[in-house]
């Protein structure tokens, strides 16, 4: 290979990484609007069929279980009384056809007795994704409440290693 061939190959790799990062970012930032709209079908499309959503309070296994979570209580109670799921800027690390994304999330809930919102939960998140048939899908999400426990901090710390 010539120097030009090496540079072109390097450029193509960097462009692919940028495209993958943008596609993953689009998947993750679609979650909040879809879940707050109660659009279970749109939420389901973000997840692999055998995905796992591991929250500190429960573990949902499979796209169908994750989709059903959007359709039922308590999620329906949250959106019907006013809420917002927000992600902070996501740290995305791509390795070929897999990726890991780390971020905080906040669940804001409307105060019923006044025209305001409160931060109800702040959570550490680790998303694992895979490229499947040309699209990025969430294969696992681990979410831990930032309540002082080491496990939540460890999820965030793994992003810097």
C-alpha positions as CSV (number, residue, x, y, z in Angstrom):
1,X,0.0,0.0,0.0
2,X,1.1,3.5,-0.7
3,X,1.0,6.4,1.6
4,X,-2.1,7.7,-0.2
5,X,-3.8,4.3,0.1
6,X,-3.1,4.4,3.9
7,X,-4.5,7.9,4.2
8,X,-7.6,7.1,2.2
9,X,-8.2,4.0,4.3
10,X,-7.7,6.0,7.5
11,X,-10.1,8.7,6.3
12,X,-12.8,6.1,5.4
13,X,-12.4,4.5,8.9
14,X,-12.8,7.9,10.5
15,X,-15.9,8.8,8.4
16,X,-17.5,5.4,9.3
17,X,-16.9,6.1,13.0
18,X,-18.5,9.5,12.7
19,X,-21.5,8.1,10.8
20,X,-21.8,5.3,13.4
21,X,-21.6,7.8,16.3
22,X,-24.2,10.0,14.7
23,X,-26.6,7.0,14.1
24,X,-26.2,5.8,17.7
25,X,-26.8,9.4,19.0
26,X,-30.0,9.5,16.9
27,X,-31.2,6.2,18.4
28,X,-30.5,7.3,22.0
29,X,-32.0,10.7,21.7
30,X,-35.2,9.3,20.1
31,X,-35.9,7.4,23.3
32,X,-37.0,10.4,25.4
33,X,-39.5,11.9,23.0
34,X,-40.9,8.5,22.1
35,X,-41.4,7.4,25.7
36,X,-42.8,10.7,26.8
37,X,-45.3,10.6,23.9
38,X,-46.3,7.1,24.9
39,X,-45.4,5.8,21.5
40,X,-44.6,2.2,22.4
41,X,-44.0,1.2,18.8
42,X,-41.4,3.9,18.3
43,X,-39.7,2.9,21.6
44,X,-39.7,-0.8,20.5
45,X,-38.0,0.0,17.2
46,X,-34.9,1.2,19.2
47,X,-34.3,-2.1,20.9
48,X,-33.1,-5.5,19.6
49,X,-35.7,-8.3,19.9
50,X,-33.8,-9.9,22.8
51,X,-32.7,-6.7,24.5
52,X,-32.4,-6.3,28.2
53,X,-33.4,-3.2,30.2
54,X,-31.8,-3.6,33.6
55,X,-33.1,-0.9,36.0
56,X,-32.3,-0.8,39.6
57,X,-36.0,-1.7,40.4
58,X,-36.7,-4.4,37.7
59,X,-35.3,-6.1,34.7
60,X,-37.2,-6.2,31.4
61,X,-36.2,-8.9,28.9
62,X,-37.1,-8.6,25.3
63,X,-38.4,-5.8,23.0
64,X,-42.0,-6.9,23.8
65,X,-41.5,-6.4,27.6
66,X,-39.9,-3.0,27.0
67,X,-42.7,-1.9,24.7
68,X,-45.3,-3.1,27.2
69,X,-43.7,-1.0,29.9
70,X,-44.6,2.1,27.8
71,X,-48.2,1.0,27.5
72,X,-48.9,0.3,31.1
73,X,-48.7,1.7,34.6
74,X,-46.8,3.3,36.1
75,X,-45.4,4.8,32.9
76,X,-48.8,5.8,31.6
77,X,-49.5,7.5,35.0
78,X,-46.3,9.5,34.6
79,X,-47.0,10.8,31.1
80,X,-50.6,11.5,31.8
81,X,-49.6,13.7,34.7
82,X,-46.7,15.3,32.9
83,X,-43.1,14.1,32.7
84,X,-39.9,14.4,30.6
85,X,-37.1,11.9,30.1
86,X,-33.9,13.8,29.4
87,X,-30.4,12.5,28.5
88,X,-27.3,14.6,29.0
89,X,-24.7,14.5,26.2
90,X,-23.8,10.9,25.5
91,X,-20.3,9.5,25.6
92,X,-20.2,7.0,22.7
93,X,-17.5,4.4,22.1
94,X,-17.7,2.4,18.8
95,X,-15.8,-0.8,18.3
96,X,-16.7,-2.3,14.9
97,X,-20.3,-3.5,15.0
98,X,-20.8,-2.9,18.7
99,X,-20.9,0.3,20.8
100,X,-21.2,1.5,24.4
101,X,-22.8,4.8,25.3
102,X,-22.7,6.3,28.8
103,X,-24.7,9.2,30.1
104,X,-26.9,10.5,32.9
105,X,-30.7,10.6,32.5
106,X,-33.2,12.7,34.4
107,X,-36.9,12.0,34.8
108,X,-38.7,15.3,35.4
109,X,-42.3,15.1,36.8
110,X,-44.9,17.8,36.9
111,X,-46.0,19.1,40.3
112,X,-49.7,18.6,40.4
113,X,-50.3,21.5,42.7
114,X,-48.3,24.2,40.9
115,X,-47.1,25.0,37.4
116,X,-43.7,23.5,37.8
117,X,-41.6,20.4,37.5
118,X,-39.2,18.6,39.8
119,X,-36.3,16.3,39.1
120,X,-37.7,12.9,40.3
121,X,-34.8,10.6,39.4
122,X,-31.2,11.1,38.2
123,X,-29.7,7.9,36.8
124,X,-26.4,6.6,35.5
125,X,-26.9,4.8,32.2
126,X,-24.8,2.3,30.1
127,X,-26.3,1.5,26.8
128,X,-24.8,-1.4,24.8
129,X,-25.7,-1.4,21.1
130,X,-25.1,-3.6,18.0
131,X,-25.3,-2.9,14.3
132,X,-28.0,-5.3,13.0
133,X,-28.8,-5.4,9.3
134,X,-27.2,-1.9,8.9
135,X,-29.0,-0.3,11.8
136,X,-28.0,0.4,15.4
137,X,-30.2,-1.2,18.1
138,X,-30.0,-1.1,21.8
139,X,-29.1,-4.6,23.1
140,X,-28.8,-3.7,26.8
141,X,-29.4,-0.7,29.0
142,X,-28.2,-0.7,32.6
143,X,-29.6,2.1,34.6
144,X,-28.8,2.8,38.3
145,X,-30.1,5.6,40.4
146,X,-27.4,8.0,41.5
147,X,-28.3,7.7,45.2
148,X,-24.7,7.3,46.5
149,X,-24.3,3.6,45.8
150,X,-21.0,2.6,44.2
151,X,-22.7,0.7,41.4
152,X,-24.1,3.8,39.7
153,X,-20.8,5.6,39.9
154,X,-19.0,2.6,38.5
155,X,-21.3,2.7,35.4
156,X,-20.2,6.2,34.8
157,X,-16.5,5.6,35.5
158,X,-16.3,2.8,32.9
159,X,-16.8,5.4,30.2
160,X,-13.4,7.0,31.0
161,X,-11.4,3.8,30.9
